[in-house]
């Protein structure tokens, strides 16, 4: 595996591979890699000739400085994991490489996509996410971009950015990877105690039961029930929202759209966990 810290060196490598007729797959990460990230790499390897990963803890998408400081950075272990899984190239840039002084900021209108759920609780988060993903796409120039379903709102907004700016990259959304308990794999899970990890299975359990309640309840009734379930001792839910998967807007009936998604965010042991489940898709 090649490791690049400079934009110019990575771009020289990418251009050479493109000249040879290779399809470039790209998986952006913030490190603290786990099997969820590796699943994205594996799907990239199945759908592209050259698979590039990046590790960059992006400061502009953290609205809480303490969260940024606490974010795990086990870089040696990350590199070993990528090498073990045959990643072709790793982009490991500094903040200065990603954000040079002359970089123009993005000015995009996501409509209502970034106003709900995560957008309501993390002001400026998606502006930072869109900015860094666009910058990384400009650097790597991949044919395919691989992102996970766990960040449902995020990939929806990135697709909007790709459409608005006519970025010549296909977004490929990959399934959520879960621990045996059902807990969605996340770099933040390492900050949970063993007891917390066991208790966190409540998220997956609640999503599963919400799906079963669809036939005899309204979305609002299911949301109210779920928020009560997620208010168990030690838990602090921020939201449980059932939305139209295309618009991310809350729905009043399960019949009004053919794409229904339940999304949630919960605090446990000082760690913010998100998850979602597609309840219905045509």
C-alpha positions as semicolon CSV with decimal commas, in nm:
position;residue;x (nm);y (nm);z (nm)
1;X;0,000;0,000;0,000
2;X;0,122;0,347;-0,090
3;X;0,085;0,618;0,176
4;X;0,061;0,977;0,050
5;X;0,071;1,286;0,269
6;X;0,098;1,543;-0,012
7;X;-0,178;1,622;-0,264
8;X;0,062;1,647;-0,558
9;X;0,212;1,303;-0,493
10;X;-0,128;1,135;-0,462
11;X;-0,255;1,306;-0,777
12;X;0,049;1,190;-0,973
13;X;-0,025;0,832;-0,866
14;X;-0,399;0,862;-0,946
15;X;-0,331;1,013;-1,288
16;X;-0,092;0,731;-1,374
17;X;-0,352;0,471;-1,278
18;X;-0,622;0,651;-1,477
19;X;-0,395;0,668;-1,780
20;X;-0,367;0,290;-1,756
21;X;-0,747;0,267;-1,780
22;X;-0,820;0,189;-1,415
23;X;-1,147;0,278;-1,239
24;X;-1,072;0,462;-0,913
25;X;-1,275;0,388;-0,599
26;X;-1,253;0,616;-0,297
27;X;-1,350;0,570;0,068
28;X;-1,308;0,880;0,288
29;X;-1,272;0,813;0,663
30;X;-1,175;0,990;0,983
31;X;-0,972;0,691;1,099
32;X;-1,025;0,473;1,408
33;X;-1,106;0,210;1,148
34;X;-1,331;-0,089;1,213
35;X;-1,500;-0,361;1,010
36;X;-1,761;-0,114;0,888
37;X;-1,488;0,085;0,711
38;X;-1,331;-0,235;0,581
39;X;-1,668;-0,339;0,434
40;X;-1,662;-0,015;0,231
41;X;-1,310;-0,096;0,112
42;X;-1,419;-0,448;0,012
43;X;-1,713;-0,313;-0,189
44;X;-1,476;-0,065;-0,353
45;X;-1,243;-0,350;-0,447
46;X;-1,537;-0,533;-0,606
47;X;-1,645;-0,229;-0,809
48;X;-1,318;-0,051;-0,892
49;X;-0,965;-0,138;-1,007
50;X;-0,781;0,086;-0,762
51;X;-0,913;0,149;-0,410
52;X;-0,803;0,463;-0,228
53;X;-0,885;0,543;0,135
54;X;-0,826;0,867;0,320
55;X;-0,784;0,929;0,693
56;X;-0,851;1,288;0,792
57;X;-1,016;1,409;1,111
58;X;-1,192;1,709;0,963
59;X;-1,206;1,999;1,213
60;X;-1,475;2,193;1,023
61;X;-1,748;1,934;1,087
62;X;-1,711;1,933;1,466
63;X;-1,928;2,191;1,638
64;X;-1,794;2,072;1,976
65;X;-1,418;2,122;2,024
66;X;-1,413;1,866;2,304
67;X;-1,560;1,607;2,067
68;X;-1,282;1,685;1,818
69;X;-1,016;1,649;2,088
70;X;-1,159;1,318;2,209
71;X;-1,191;1,168;1,861
72;X;-0,974;0,850;1,853
73;X;-0,665;0,855;1,629
74;X;-0,496;0,509;1,632
75;X;-0,308;0,576;1,309
76;X;-0,055;0,288;1,334
77;X;-0,333;0,033;1,384
78;X;-0,534;0,194;1,101
79;X;-0,247;0,164;0,854
80;X;-0,189;-0,199;0,951
81;X;-0,559;-0,278;0,902
82;X;-0,566;-0,118;0,556
83;X;-0,249;-0,301;0,453
84;X;-0,390;-0,630;0,577
85;X;-0,699;-0,574;0,363
86;X;-0,505;-0,482;0,047
87;X;-0,592;-0,115;0,018
88;X;-0,399;0,027;-0,280
89;X;-0,333;0,377;-0,149
90;X;-0,390;0,579;0,167
91;X;-0,417;0,959;0,168
92;X;-0,304;1,087;0,509
93;X;-0,298;1,466;0,476
94;X;-0,240;1,751;0,719
95;X;-0,504;2,019;0,771
96;X;-0,287;2,254;0,561
97;X;-0,289;2,012;0,267
98;X;-0,668;1,980;0,271
99;X;-0,735;2,349;0,342
100;X;-0,477;2,570;0,173
101;X;-0,512;2,945;0,228
102;X;-0,650;3,011;-0,122
103;X;-0,926;2,748;-0,102
104;X;-1,270;2,885;-0,187
105;X;-1,553;2,790;0,047
106;X;-1,859;2,610;-0,086
107;X;-2,186;2,798;-0,116
108;X;-2,459;2,539;-0,159
109;X;-2,829;2,534;-0,079
110;X;-2,945;2,197;0,053
111;X;-3,299;2,320;0,104
112;X;-3,450;2,137;0,399
113;X;-3,210;1,840;0,385
114;X;-2,966;1,989;0,638
115;X;-3,224;2,156;0,864
116;X;-3,364;1,846;1,035
117;X;-3,224;1,570;1,260
118;X;-2,845;1,612;1,274
119;X;-2,872;1,961;1,129
120;X;-3,097;2,068;1,413
121;X;-2,855;1,951;1,683
122;X;-2,517;2,009;1,512
123;X;-2,518;2,355;1,359
124;X;-2,273;2,391;1,070
125;X;-2,194;2,019;1,067
126;X;-2,308;1,946;0,712
127;X;-2,145;2,257;0,569
128;X;-1,818;2,116;0,704
129;X;-1,890;1,766;0,573
130;X;-1,980;1,889;0,224
131;X;-1,674;2,112;0,216
132;X;-1,427;1,836;0,304
133;X;-1,587;1,573;0,079
134;X;-1,585;1,812;-0,217
135;X;-1,220;1,898;-0,149
136;X;-1,127;1,528;-0,126
137;X;-1,316;1,452;-0,447
138;X;-1,127;1,735;-0,620
139;X;-0,799;1,582;-0,501
140;X;-0,867;1,213;-0,568
141;X;-1,098;1,253;-0,873
142;X;-1,254;0,909;-0,816
143;X;-1,499;0,737;-1,045
144;X;-1,689;0,595;-0,748
145;X;-1,734;0,721;-0,390
146;X;-1,821;0,466;-0,120
147;X;-2,011;0,576;0,191
148;X;-2,205;0,389;0,459
149;X;-2,581;0,393;0,522
150;X;-2,525;0,459;0,895
151;X;-2,482;0,829;0,817
152;X;-2,810;0,840;0,622
153;X;-2,855;1,217;0,625
154;X;-2,489;1,270;0,538
155;X;-2,488;1,061;0,222
156;X;-2,818;1,218;0,113
157;X;-2,660;1,563;0,141
158;X;-2,344;1,449;-0,038
159;X;-2,560;1,319;-0,326
160;X;-2,727;1,662;-0,339
161;X;-2,383;1,827;-0,354
162;X;-2,274;1,593;-0,636
163;X;-2,592;1,674;-0,829
164;X;-2,571;2,051;-0,774
165;X;-2,207;2,077;-0,879
166;X;-2,222;1,810;-1,152
167;X;-1,935;1,619;-0,990
168;X;-1,842;1,328;-1,221
169;X;-1,837;1,073;-0,938
170;X;-2,094;0,801;-0,865
171;X;-2,197;0,771;-0,499
172;X;-2,231;0,410;-0,387
173;X;-2,415;0,366;-0,055
174;X;-2,314;0,054;0,140
175;X;-2,514;-0,134;0,408
176;X;-2,470;-0,069;0,781
177;X;-2,228;-0,310;0,945
178;X;-2,329;-0,416;1,295
179;X;-2,164;-0,583;1,590
180;X;-2,309;-0,921;1,693
181;X;-2,532;-0,739;1,941
182;X;-2,683;-0,526;1,662
183;X;-2,500;-0,206;1,761
184;X;-2,402;-0,015;1,447
185;X;-2,024;-0,013;1,406
186;X;-1,877;0,330;1,480
187;X;-1,538;0,474;1,572
188;X;-1,709;0,626;1,875
189;X;-1,801;0,283;2,015
190;X;-1,450;0,245;2,159
191;X;-1,539;0,518;2,409
192;X;-1,821;0,306;2,554
193;X;-1,759;0,078;2,851
194;X;-1,833;-0,293;2,814
195;X;-2,156;-0,232;3,005
196;X;-2,241;0,062;2,776
197;X;-2,186;-0,144;2,460
198;X;-2,430;-0,405;2,589
199;X;-2,687;-0,142;2,686
200;X;-2,650;0,031;2,347
201;X;-2,823;-0,264;2,179
202;X;-3,140;-0,079;2,284
203;X;-3,101;0,137;1,970
204;X;-3,119;-0,156;1,728
205;X;-3,395;-0,322;1,931
206;X;-3,603;-0,004;1,920
207;X;-3,558;0,032;1,543
208;X;-3,667;-0,330;1,493
209;X;-3,977;-0,290;1,707
210;X;-4,062;0,039;1,531
211;X;-4,076;-0,151;1,202
212;X;-4,320;-0,401;1,353
213;X;-4,547;-0,118;1,474
214;X;-4,591;0,035;1,127
215;X;-4,913;-0,151;1,041
216;X;-5,115;-0,048;1,345
217;X;-4,967;0,295;1,428
218;X;-4,902;0,638;1,274
219;X;-4,543;0,766;1,236
220;X;-4,606;1,017;1,517
221;X;-4,726;0,741;1,751
222;X;-4,421;0,527;1,674
223;X;-4,188;0,824;1,730
224;X;-4,348;0,899;2,066
225;X;-4,321;0,534;2,172
226;X;-3,956;0,513;2,058
227;X;-3,852;0,829;2,243
228;X;-3,999;0,679;2,561
229;X;-3,811;0,351;2,502
230;X;-3,485;0,539;2,441
231;X;-3,527;0,737;2,762
232;X;-3,416;0,435;2,966
233;X;-3,177;0,500;3,260
234;X;-2,839;0,625;3,133
235;X;-2,976;0,719;2,790
236;X;-3,053;1,067;2,662
237;X;-3,229;1,061;2,323
238;X;-3,206;1,367;2,098
239;X;-3,447;1,248;1,833
240;X;-3,624;0,950;1,682
241;X;-3,773;1,064;1,354
242;X;-3,952;0,878;1,077
243;X;-3,887;1,052;0,746
244;X;-3,927;1,036;0,372
245;X;-3,596;0,887;0,257
246;X;-3,581;1,122;-0,042
247;X;-3,655;1,454;0,130
248;X;-3,563;1,371;0,494
249;X;-3,885;1,544;0,600
250;X;-4,112;1,391;0,867
251;X;-4,412;1,201;0,734
252;X;-4,769;1,193;0,868
253;X;-4,866;0,854;0,726
254;X;-4,668;0,550;0,615
255;X;-4,855;0,554;0,284
256;X;-4,743;0,898;0,165
257;X;-4,403;0,777;0,038
258;X;-4,250;0,452;-0,086
259;X;-3,923;0,523;0,099
260;X;-3,961;0,535;0,480
261;X;-3,660;0,564;0,713
262;X;-3,638;0,580;1,092
263;X;-3,339;0,780;1,218
264;X;-3,221;0,834;1,574
265;X;-2,953;0,998;1,786
266;X;-2,890;0,910;2,150
267;X;-2,632;1,001;2,415
268;X;-2,491;0,720;2,631
269;X;-2,191;0,753;2,867
270;X;-2,109;1,089;2,712
271;X;-2,094;0,934;2,363
272;X;-2,334;1,040;2,087
273;X;-2,461;0,742;1,887
274;X;-2,665;0,752;1,565
275;X;-2,844;0,475;1,379
276;X;-3,121;0,424;1,126
277;X;-3,329;0,159;0,957
278;X;-3,509;0,162;0,623
279;X;-3,863;0,067;0,720
280;X;-3,997;0,060;0,363
281;X;-3,851;0,106;0,017
282;X;-4,017;0,033;-0,316
